[in-house]
Amino acid sequence: MIRVLSEDTIQKIAAGEVIERPASVIKELVENSIDAGSDNIIVEIKNGGKDYISVSDNGYGIEENEIELAFERHSTSKLEKFDDLYDITTLGFRGEALASIVSISKLEIKTRTKENKMGTKVEFRNSKIINKSYVAMNVGTKIVIKDLFYNVPVRKKFMKSEQTESNLITAMMYKFAICNTKISIKYIKDNKTIFETRKNSTVKDNIINLFGSNMTNNLIEIDLNERDFRLYGYISNNNLYRANRQMQYIFLNGRFIKSDEIRNTIESNYKSVIPNGRFPMFWLFFEIRPKLIDVNVHPNKQIVKISIIDEILDELNKKTRFLLENNVRVANISDSFEEKQTHNDLRRLYNDFSKSTSVNEPTISYNLNNDNATLMKMRKFNNDSNSESYNFKELSNNFYEKPEKKTYDNESTKDFIQEREQIELKSDLERYSEFDVITVLFKTYILARDRFDSKIYIFDQHACHERINYEKLTKQMHDNEVLSQNLAFPLNITLTDELMQIYVDNKKIFDDLGYDSEVFSDDSVVIRAVPYLFGNSNAEFLFNDILDTISDNSDDVFDVVEAKVIKRSCKMSVKAGDNLSNFEVKKLLEDLFKCEYPLTCPHGRPTFIEINKTDLEKMFMRIK
């Protein structure tokens, strides 16, 4: 028998679409407070919001004769007609939130407008008013929710633990606090104040206030002003990352949103800049004309459609790449980043480095792989050169100068001071020519110094060479100059009809990667040559892997290829324990500083670290 559901049942079913858990209640109430023009919002919860939720503000308030109407389904002050959806600037607009909340909780509201001298207090049960009175209060609104889902036991049963629900609420409150710089937001959990922001603060102020001052020197400001959108905020540099994506925030016109496209665009620029398995942090704020977006996709409004998304992603990709190239920093042994130094500064630091002869020449050479053309060339140059290695004892005498000869001799001290003053007057380009390589430690780490800046640099020879080889191979790939190596015997791969069609439609991808392949029969492809940059990888497995990735309509084809390129770069590179000659050390560092990202290997590990005089003095307890 077909029957019409009761209004009470309809309302509780509808409530389930909007109110999933305590965090959903708070989201809707805080958004209403923001829309009401508040500049002071206080949120308090107890027991994960299951027993008690309070949201109070100093906004416009609700007129006494409109309170009951505000809790009716689809009642709103933010829309008049459907076309208004295309010009919406408020966070809420559906008119569903209050009606949903009041249908599944015990609700009390106190509200007052500036036109009234007294406030109105109303209590609801099962969407009906059970008590109404007048109270003394400031202008604004306070809503208290008790015993959430008391009349929907099934939904209450499936709520998580108090700790889990509290964590979800806390995460959401951080989102509100970050975004709303003009509003003071106070969050209280189980009678303890978790945070309180100041109104009229900056985004950076809020980030530091909420997440700690250690982020101060590791944030990169981003600002884009285009015709149809504006983007501003902060991204992390190569020294600031997390093991998950919880510190990634995207806001659109003041609303927190989720966007895999924006997230993936940002993250793609951090590959090989931060360690694998780690994620960058960012706080991005987009301002886009309402007519170019659709926020009416889902009741929680976190999934949106943007008509100019391709333009945004393109500009975001270019800007992120540019900022990272110019703001990656040297890893410091004490993780102290008091002095900003980009890798462009380090290129200047490296200027005239090749003129230096201060390298301890190892006496044993490593065995070169036959496919390592670059180092073969180095070895050839080294054999032909007349470069002389100096005696390590002499180096030690120069490096560890005796105090009585340097520090206490007046003439020597005077000359040294004058020399340093002259150096400090030079341009950075000239000043950083004083960068000298000292020796190679443990057949792995290249030790260098800059005595005028009181800094020591330690390079990992394998990580350095990995970066060089990685960028060389990826450049070949991007420039469509990938070398191919012929197979001794052509490889025949059988494909299904579907995969065969995908191969035919995407053959150019395989051509660009360096495959020499073609259709051999109705159900097979023949491969005669494979990309050199993939090394000795299983040709059939990799071909199918790329084909499967394309068939899944995935954007991860580059990820598959990049993983192979990283592996190839690693195999091509010198290893820890390999002996490098004077010339090879210089050539290695010279090539490193020509790289786009010289500070990390393809796996995201640092290629070198910095130790300054202060770090050493702390280690030896000379200073605190």
C-alpha positions in Angstrom: 0.0 0.0 0.0 1.4 3.4 -1.0 1.0 6.1 1.6 2.2 9.6 2.3 4.8 9.8 5.1 4.0 11.9 8.1 5.5 15.4 8.4 7.5 14.3 11.4 9.0 11.3 9.6 9.8 13.5 6.5 11.5 16.0 8.7 13.7 13.4 10.5 14.7 11.8 7.3 15.6 15.2 5.8 17.5 16.0 9.0 19.8 13.0 8.4 21.0 14.5 5.1 22.1 17.8 6.8 22.9 16.7 10.4 25.2 13.6 10.5 26.8 14.2 13.8 27.5 17.0 16.4 30.1 18.6 14.1 27.3 19.1 11.5 25.2 21.0 14.1 28.1 23.3 15.0 29.0 23.9 11.3 25.4 25.1 10.6 25.1 27.2 13.7 28.5 28.9 13.3 27.8 29.7 9.6 24.5 31.3 10.6 26.4 33.4 13.2 28.9 34.5 10.5 26.0 35.3 8.1 24.4 37.4 10.9 27.3 39.8 10.9 28.9 38.7 14.2 32.4 39.6 15.1 32.5 37.6 18.3 31.5 33.9 18.3 31.8 31.5 21.2 31.4 27.7 20.8 31.3 25.3 23.7 30.8 21.5 23.7 30.7 18.8 26.3 31.2 15.1 25.8 32.0 15.3 22.1 28.8 17.5 21.6 26.6 14.5 22.3 25.2 16.0 25.5 25.8 19.8 25.1 26.5 22.3 22.4 26.4 26.0 22.7 26.9 28.6 20.0 26.6 32.3 20.9 27.3 35.4 18.9 26.8 39.2 18.8 25.1 39.3 15.4 21.9 40.9 14.3 19.6 38.6 16.3 16.1 37.3 15.2 12.9 39.3 15.6 10.5 37.8 18.1 7.8 37.2 15.6 10.2 35.4 13.2 11.7 32.9 15.7 9.2 30.1 15.0 9.4 30.7 11.3 13.2 30.5 11.4 12.8 26.8 12.4 10.4 25.9 9.6 11.8 23.8 6.7 13.1 25.9 3.7 12.7 29.2 5.5 15.6 31.6 4.9 16.4 35.3 4.8 19.1 34.7 2.2 17.2 33.8 -1.0 14.0 35.1 -2.6 14.1 33.3 -6.0 16.1 30.5 -7.7 18.3 32.9 -9.7 19.7 34.2 -6.4 21.6 31.0 -6.1 24.0 32.3 -8.8 24.8 35.3 -6.8 24.9 33.9 -3.3 27.5 35.4 -0.9 26.3 33.9 2.4 27.5 30.6 3.8 23.9 29.3 4.4 21.0 29.6 2.0 19.0 26.3 1.9 16.8 27.0 5.0 17.3 23.4 6.2 19.7 23.6 9.0 17.6 25.0 11.9 14.6 22.8 11.0 16.8 19.7 10.9 18.5 20.5 14.2 15.3 21.2 16.1 13.7 18.0 14.9 16.4 15.7 16.5 17.5 17.6 19.7 16.3 19.5 22.7 16.9 23.1 21.6 16.9 26.4 23.4 17.4 29.8 21.7 17.9 33.2 23.2 18.0 36.1 20.8 17.7 39.9 20.7 17.9 42.5 18.0 19.1 46.1 18.6 15.6 47.4 18.2 14.4 45.5 21.3 15.3 46.1 24.9 14.7 42.5 26.0 15.7 39.3 24.4 13.4 36.3 23.7 13.9 32.8 25.0 12.2 29.9 23.3 12.5 26.1 24.1 11.7 23.4 21.5 10.9 19.7 21.7 10.1 17.6 18.6 10.1 20.8 16.5 7.4 22.4 18.7 7.6 25.3 21.1 7.1 24.2 24.7 8.1 27.4 26.4 8.6 31.1 25.6 9.7 34.0 27.8 11.7 37.2 27.9 15.3 37.5 29.2 17.8 40.2 29.7 20.7 39.8 27.2 23.0 41.6 24.8 22.2 41.9 21.1 22.9 38.6 19.4 21.8 35.0 19.5 22.7 32.0 21.7 21.5 28.5 20.8 22.0 25.5 23.2 21.6 22.0 22.0 21.1 19.1 24.5 20.8 15.4 24.0 21.4 15.2 20.3 19.5 12.4 18.5 17.5 11.7 21.6 14.5 10.8 19.5 16.4 9.0 16.7 18.1 6.3 18.7 19.4 4.5 15.6 21.5 7.5 14.5 22.7 8.1 18.1 23.8 4.5 18.3 26.1 4.9 15.3 27.9 8.0 16.5 31.6 7.5 17.3 33.3 7.8 20.7 33.3 11.1 22.5 36.9 11.6 21.7 36.4 11.0 18.0 33.4 13.4 17.8 35.4 16.0 19.8 38.3 15.7 17.3 36.0 16.2 14.4 34.5 19.3 16.0 38.0 20.7 16.8 39.2 20.2 13.3 36.2 22.1 12.0 36.6 24.9 14.5 40.2 25.3 13.3 38.8 25.8 9.8 36.5 28.6 10.9 39.2 30.3 13.0 41.7 30.3 10.1 39.4 31.7 7.6 37.5 34.4 9.6 40.2 37.0 10.3 37.6 39.7 11.1 35.9 37.6 13.8 37.0 36.6 17.3 36.3 32.9 17.7 36.6 31.2 21.0 36.3 27.4 21.3 35.7 25.7 24.7 35.8 21.9 25.1 34.8 20.3 28.3 35.2 23.5 30.3 38.7 24.1 28.8 39.5 26.9 26.3 41.2 25.3 23.3 41.9 28.5 21.4 40.7 32.1 21.0 41.5 34.2 18.0 41.5 38.0 17.8 39.2 39.9 15.4 40.9 41.9 12.6 43.9 39.6 12.7 45.8 38.4 9.6 45.8 34.9 8.1 49.4 34.5 9.2 48.5 35.7 12.7 45.8 33.0 12.9 48.1 30.3 11.5 50.8 31.0 14.1 48.2 31.4 16.9 46.6 28.1 16.1 49.5 25.9 15.0 52.6 27.4 16.6 55.3 30.0 16.0 57.7 27.4 14.6 55.9 27.8 11.3 56.8 31.5 11.0 59.9 31.1 8.9 58.7 28.2 6.8 55.6 29.7 5.2 55.7 31.0 1.6 53.1 33.7 0.8 51.1 33.2 -2.3 49.1 35.9 -4.0 47.5 35.8 -7.5 45.2 38.4 -9.0 43.6 37.3 -12.2 40.6 38.6 -14.1 38.0 36.2 -12.8 39.6 35.1 -9.5 42.0 36.0 -6.7 44.1 33.6 -4.7 46.0 34.4 -1.6 47.4 32.5 1.4 50.4 30.4 2.3 52.1 27.2 1.3 54.9 25.4 3.2 58.5 25.3 2.1 60.6 22.1 1.8 61.2 22.0 5.6 57.5 22.0 6.6 55.4 18.9 5.9 53.2 16.3 7.6 52.6 12.6 7.4 48.9 13.2 6.4 46.8 15.9 4.7 45.2 17.3 7.9 47.1 20.6 7.5 45.7 21.3 4.0 43.0 24.0 3.9 41.2 25.4 0.9 38.6 28.1 1.2 36.3 29.5 -1.4 34.6 32.8 -0.8 34.9 32.2 3.0 33.7 28.6 2.8 35.9 25.6 3.5 35.8 23.2 0.5 37.3 20.0 -0.7 39.0 19.9 -4.1 41.1 17.0 -5.2 42.1 19.0 -8.4 43.5 21.9 -6.4 45.1 19.6 -3.8 46.8 17.4 -6.5 48.0 20.5 -8.4 49.8 21.8 -5.2 51.2 18.4 -4.2 52.6 17.7 -7.7 55.1 20.5 -7.3 56.4 19.0 -4.0 57.4 15.7 -5.5 61.2 15.2 -4.9 61.2 18.4 -2.8 59.9 16.8 0.4 60.3 13.2 1.4 58.1 10.5 -0.2 55.0 9.7 1.8 54.9 13.2 3.3 52.5 16.0 2.4 52.9 19.8 2.1 50.8 22.2 4.2 48.8 25.0 2.7 46.2 27.5 3.5 44.6 28.8 0.3 41.9 31.4 0.0 40.0 31.7 -3.3 37.7 34.6 -4.2 35.6 33.9 -7.3 32.6 35.6 -8.6 29.5 33.7 -7.4 28.2 33.3 -11.0 31.3 31.2 -11.8 30.7 28.6 -9.1 27.9 26.3 -7.9 27.9 25.6 -4.2 24.5 23.9 -4.4 26.0 20.4 -5.2 25.7 18.8 -1.7 24.0 19.8 1.5 27.3 20.2 3.4 28.4 22.6 0.6 32.0 21.4 0.8 31.9 20.0 -2.8 31.6 22.8 -5.3 31.8 23.2 -9.1 34.0 25.9 -10.6 33.5 26.8 -14.2 37.0 28.3 -14.6 38.8 25.5 -12.8 41.2 24.8 -15.7 42.4 28.4 -15.7 42.8 28.3 -11.9 44.8 25.1 -11.9 47.1 26.3 -14.6 47.9 29.6 -12.8 48.2 27.8 -9.5 50.6 25.3 -10.9 52.9 27.9 -12.4 52.8 30.1 -9.3 53.5 27.2 -6.9 56.4 26.0 -8.9 57.9 29.5 -9.1 57.6 30.0 -5.4 59.1 26.7 -4.4 62.0 27.2 -6.8 62.8 30.5 -5.1 62.1 29.6 -1.5 63.4 26.2 -0.8 65.8 26.3 2.1 68.9 24.5 3.3 68.3 22.0 6.0 70.0 23.1 9.2 71.4 20.6 11.7 69.4 22.2 14.5 66.3 22.8 12.4 66.7 26.5 13.2 65.8 28.7 10.3 66.5 32.1 11.7 68.1 33.3 8.4 66.3 32.8 5.2 68.4 31.5 2.3 67.0 30.4 -1.0 68.8 28.2 -3.4 69.3 31.2 -5.7 71.4 32.6 -2.9 73.3 29.3 -2.9 73.9 29.5 -6.6 75.7 32.8 -5.8 77.4 31.1 -3.0 78.8 28.7 -5.5 80.1 31.3 -7.8 83.7 30.8 -8.8 83.7 27.6 -6.7 85.3 25.7 -9.6 88.4 28.0 -9.2 89.0 26.6 -5.8 91.6 23.8 -5.4 90.8 23.1 -1.7 89.7 19.5 -2.1 91.3 16.5 -0.5 92.1 14.2 -3.4 91.1 10.5 -2.6 93.8 8.0 -3.6 91.3 5.2 -4.7 88.9 5.6 -7.6 85.5 3.9 -7.7 84.4 1.6 -10.5 82.2 3.4 -13.0 79.1 1.7 -14.4 79.2 1.4 -18.2 75.9 3.3 -18.6 77.1 6.2 -16.5 78.1 8.5 -19.3 78.3 11.6 -17.2 80.8 10.3 -14.7 82.8 8.6 -17.5 83.2 12.0 -19.0 84.2 13.3 -15.6 86.8 10.6 -15.3 88.2 11.4 -18.7 88.5 15.1 -17.8 90.2 14.2 -14.5 92.7 12.0 -16.2 93.6 14.7 -18.7 93.7 17.5 -16.2 96.8 18.7 -14.4 94.9 19.5 -11.2 96.9 18.9 -8.1 95.6 17.6 -4.8 97.1 19.2 -1.8 98.5 17.5 1.3 95.8 16.9 3.9 98.2 17.8 6.7 98.7 21.2 5.1 94.9 21.6 4.9 94.6 20.8 8.6 97.2 23.5 9.4 95.3 26.0 7.4 91.9 25.0 8.7 92.8 24.7 12.4 94.9 27.8 12.7 96.5 28.3 16.2 94.9 31.0 18.3 98.2 32.7 19.1 98.9 33.2 15.4 95.5 34.4 14.4 93.5 35.7 17.4 96.1 37.4 19.5 98.6 38.8 17.0 97.6 42.4 16.6 98.8 42.9 13.1 97.2 39.6 11.9 94.0 40.4 13.7 93.9 43.8 12.1 94.5 42.4 8.6 91.9 39.8 9.1 89.3 42.4 10.3 90.1 44.7 7.4 89.8 41.8 5.0 86.4 40.7 6.5 85.1 44.3 6.3 86.1 44.5 2.6 84.3 41.2 2.0 81.2 42.4 3.7 81.1 45.4 1.4 81.2 43.2 -1.7 78.2 42.1 -3.5 76.7 38.7 -2.7 78.1 37.4 -6.0 81.6 38.3 -5.0 81.2 37.5 -1.3 80.1 33.9 -1.9 83.1 33.1 -4.0 84.8 32.3 -0.6 83.0 28.9 -0.6 85.6 26.2 -0.3 85.4 22.4 -0.3 87.6 20.9 2.4 87.5 17.1 2.1 85.3 14.0 1.7 84.2 12.3 4.9 83.6 8.6 5.2 83.7 8.3 1.3 80.2 9.8 1.3 79.9 13.3 2.7 81.6 16.3 1.0 82.6 18.9 3.6 82.7 22.6 2.6 82.9 25.9 4.5 82.2 29.6 4.1 84.5 31.1 6.8 83.1 34.7 6.4 79.6 33.5 7.2 80.8 31.0 9.8 79.0 28.2 8.1 79.8 24.6 7.2 78.0 22.6 4.5 77.9 18.8 4.3 76.8 17.3 1.0 75.6 13.7 0.5 77.3 12.7 -2.7 74.7 10.1 -3.6 71.7 12.4 -3.0 73.4 15.2 -5.0 74.1 12.9 -8.0 70.5 11.5 -7.8 69.1 15.0 -8.1 71.4 15.8 -11.1 70.4 12.5 -12.9 66.7 12.9 -12.1 66.5 16.4 -13.6 68.5 15.3 -16.6 66.1 12.4 -17.3 62.9 14.4 -16.6 64.1 17.2 -18.9 64.6 14.6 -21.7 61.1 13.4 -21.0 59.5 16.9 -21.0 61.5 17.9 -24.1 60.5 14.7 -25.9 64.1 13.8 -26.2 63.9 10.4 -24.4 66.5 7.9 -25.6 65.2 4.4 -26.5 67.1 1.1 -26.3 66.3 -1.6 -28.7 65.2 -5.0 -27.4 67.2 -8.0 -28.4 63.9 -9.7 -29.3 60.6 -7.7 -30.0 58.0 -8.2 -27.3 54.5 -9.2 -28.3 51.8 -8.2 -25.7 48.2 -9.5 -26.0 45.4 -7.0 -25.1 41.7 -7.1 -24.7 39.5 -5.1 -27.2 39.1 -2.4 -24.6 42.8 -2.0 -23.8 43.6 -2.2 -27.5 41.4 0.8 -28.2 42.9 2.7 -25.3 46.4 2.0 -26.7 45.4 3.2 -30.2 43.8 6.4 -28.7 46.8 7.1 -26.5 49.7 5.8 -28.6 51.3 9.3 -28.5 51.9 8.9 -24.8 53.9 5.8 -25.4 55.8 7.5 -28.3 56.7 10.5 -26.1 58.0 8.2 -23.4 60.4 6.5 -25.8 58.5 3.3 -26.8 58.8 2.0 -30.3 55.5 0.1 -30.5 52.7 -0.5 -32.9 49.6 -2.7 -33.4 50.7 -6.1 -34.5 47.3 -7.9 -34.8 43.7 -7.4 -33.7 44.6 -8.3 -30.2 48.3 -7.6 -29.7 50.9 -4.9 -29.7 54.6 -5.4 -30.6 57.3 -3.4 -28.7 60.7 -3.1 -30.4 62.3 -0.5 -28.1 61.7 0.8 -24.6 62.7 4.1 -22.8 66.3 4.2 -21.7 65.3 6.1 -18.6 63.4 3.1 -17.3 66.5 1.0 -17.2 66.1 -2.7 -17.0 62.5 -2.6 -15.7 60.2 -5.4 -16.8 59.1 -4.0 -20.1 55.8 -5.8 -20.3 54.8 -5.1 -16.8 55.5 -1.4 -17.1 53.7 -1.1 -20.4 50.6 -2.7 -18.9 50.9 -0.6 -15.8 50.8 2.6 -17.9 48.0 1.3 -20.0 45.9 0.4 -16.9 46.5 3.8 -15.4 45.2 5.4 -18.6 42.2 3.1 -18.7 41.2 4.2 -15.2 40.9 7.8 -16.5 43.6 8.6 -13.9 46.0 11.5 -13.9 48.6 9.2 -12.3 50.5 8.2 -15.5 53.2 10.6 -14.6 53.4 9.1 -11.1 54.0 5.7 -12.6 56.7 7.1 -14.9 58.3 9.3 -12.3 58.7 6.3 -9.9 60.7 4.5 -12.6 62.7 7.7 -13.3 63.6 8.1 -9.7 64.6 4.4 -9.5 66.7 4.9 -12.6 68.3 8.0 -11.2 69.3 6.2 -8.1 70.9 3.3 -10.0 72.9 5.7 -12.2 74.3 7.7 -9.3 77.5 7.3 -7.3 76.9 5.5 -4.0 78.0 6.0 -0.4 81.5 4.6 -0.2 82.5 5.4 -3.8 85.7 7.5 -3.9 85.5 10.8 -5.8 88.4 12.6 -7.2 89.1 16.3 -6.8 87.6 17.1 -10.2 84.6 14.8 -9.7 83.7 16.5 -6.5 83.8 19.9 -8.1 81.9 18.8 -11.1 79.2 17.1 -9.0 78.6 20.3 -7.0 78.8 22.5 -10.0 76.1 20.4 -11.7 74.0 20.3 -8.5 73.7 24.1 -8.4 72.5 24.1 -12.0 69.4 22.1 -10.9 66.0 23.5 -10.4 65.8 22.0 -6.9 69.3 21.5 -5.7 68.4 21.1 -2.1 66.7 17.7 -2.2 67.1 14.4 -3.9 64.2 12.9 -5.9 63.0 11.1 -2.8 62.8 14.4 -0.9 65.9 13.9 1.3 68.3 16.9 1.7 71.3 16.9 -0.6 73.2 18.9 2.0 72.8 20.5 5.4 74.1 23.6 7.0 75.9 24.0 10.3 76.6 27.5 11.5 78.8 28.7 14.3 76.0 29.1 16.7 75.0 25.4 16.2 78.5 24.2 17.0 78.7 26.5 20.1 75.4 25.0 21.3 76.7 21.4 20.8 79.8 22.2 22.8 77.8 24.0 25.4 79.6 27.2 24.9 76.2 29.0 24.7 72.7 28.0 25.7 
